Amino acid sequence: MVTTVLILVAILFVVCSITLLIYISTRKIVIQKNSLDKLENIPSVFTFKNIVKALGGFENIVEVKDKKVKIVVLSLINKKHLKILGIKWTLEEDFILMSVTGFNLNLFLLKLERELKNFK
């Protein structure tokens, strides 16, 4: 009687441990496949992709001139997202002038200019 109970407990333990191993291995695959652990996919992180998304995407950006970004439709700019990213902005006609305290946006503007050439 005691040995059968021990055998059943051992079988149950083996089944649970195999199930746990399968769960952990598939969880790693799902995380790596969807890239949930990368900073780029967190919307509040200050990255190139998130800034462009807050500006309305590449479709909404025409050109970069004199450290200003020319926008097609001003209503597509996500002002709340820009505030979350810590970007201060001002509108001048069709251009948006951005500034961030403690950060130089020149590299962002150069990369944006290159990406716009590749996009079009």
Stockholm file with secondary structure:
# STOCKHOLM 1.0

chainA/1-120         MVTTVLILVAILFVVCSITLLIYISTRKIVIQKNSLDKLENIPSVFTFKNIVKALGGFENIVEVKDKKVKIVVLSLINKKHLKILGIKWTLEEDFILMSVTGFNLNLFLLKLERELKNFK
#=GR chainA/1-120 SS CHHHHHHHHHHHHHHHHHHHHHHHHHHHHHHHHHTTTSGGGSTTSCCHHHHHHHTTCGGGEEEEETTEEEESCGGGSCHHHHHHHTCEEEEETTEEEEEBTTBCTHHHHHHHHHHHHHHC
#=GC SS_cons         CHHHHHHHHHHHHHHHHHHHHHHHHHHHHHHHHHTTTSGGGSTTSCCHHHHHHHTTCGGGEEEEETTEEEESCGGGSCHHHHHHHTCEEEEETTEEEEEBTTBCTHHHHHHHHHHHHHHC
//
